[in-house]
Amino acid sequence: MKNTTLKANITIHLFAIAHALTVIMFRHYNISDDIPLTVLTLVMVVGVGRIYRFPIDISAALALLLCFAGFYMGTKGAEMIACLAGGTLIPYANVICTVVVTELLGWATVFITSKQRNE
């Protein structure tokens, strides 16, 4: 159990870093980051599901659901951060929000997939 938890920890944190770097790079070149972030989220959710031996078809469905949730939380969260900061942190608001949302989605996946495994 501890080995799978460690693998999940590392996977989620690495994907959060990958998400942040993707946002920074794509914002730097003024390119939309929607597709790369969606792909990263899909891979993270399915990967965490595989760590806990969660069925791949249900992992894929969960990944799609969490992509929609992540997109909504990410866009609204970045808007809230930018509003609270008076608009001065707009470039960093996206990065901060992306990391937080990725961590939340990753841990939600761990909660769902590990719970199913224990039943």
N, C-alpha and C positions, 0 to 999 in steps of 0.2 A: 504494500500500500504506500509506504513512504517513497519508494522508487518511482511509482507512477505520479505521486504528488510532486516530486522534484522535477520530473520530466514536464509535467504540466506547468509548473512555475517557470521553468526556463523557456518553454515554448511561448507562453503568454507574454513574458517580458521581452523576448526577442522580437515577437511580432509587434509589440507596442513600439519598440525602437524602429523597426522596419516601417511601420505606419508613419511615425514622426519624420523619418528621413525622406519618405516618399512625399509627404506634404511639403517639406522644406524645398526639395529639389523641384517638384512640379510648380510650386508657387514662384520659385526663382525664375523659371523659364515661362511663366504665365500660361501654363498648360493646365487644363482641367484634370484633377486627380481622382475623379469619381470611379473610373474603371479600375485603376491599379489598387485603390483602397478596397473596392469590392472584392477583387480577386484575392488580395491578402486576407481579408476577413473570411472569405469562403474557405481558403486553405487552412487558416488558423482553427476555425471551428471544426472542420473535418479532421484535422490533425489531432486536436485535443480529444475529439471523440474516439479516434483510433487508439490513443493512449489508454483510454478506459474500456476499450473493446466494445464500443457502442456501435450498433448496426449502421452501415455506411449509408443506406437509403434514408434512414431517419436523421442521420448526421447532415446529409445534404439538405433535407427539408428544414432542419433547424438552422443551418447556415444561411439559407435564403431568408428565413424569418428574421434572423439576427442582423442580416445585412440591411434590411429595411429599417429595423429599429436603430441600428448604428448610424445610418444616413440621417435619420430624423434627429436623433440625439446629438449627433455631431454638428449639424447645421444650426440647430436651435441653441445648443450649448455655446458654440463660437459666437453667435449673435449676442447671447447674454453676457459673455465675458467681455466682448468689445463694448457693449453698452455700459457695463459696470466700470470699465476702465476709461470711459470717456473717449473711446475710439483710438487711444494711443497704442494699444497692444494688438491691433488688428492682425498683423502678420503672425504674432505668437499665439493669439487666441486660437487659431486653427490647429496649431501644433499641440498646445496644451489640451485642448478639447479632444483631439484625435487620440492622444495617449490615454486620457482618462476613459474615453468610450471604449477603446480597444481592451483595456484592462477589465472594465465592467463586463463587456461581452465575453471575454475569455473566462472570467470567473463564473459568469452565468452558465457558460457551457460546462465548466467543471462541475458545478452544482447539479446540473441536469443529468449529465452523463454518469457521474459517480453515484448519484442517487439511484438511477435505474439499475446500475450494476449490483448494488447492494440488495435489491429486492429479490 
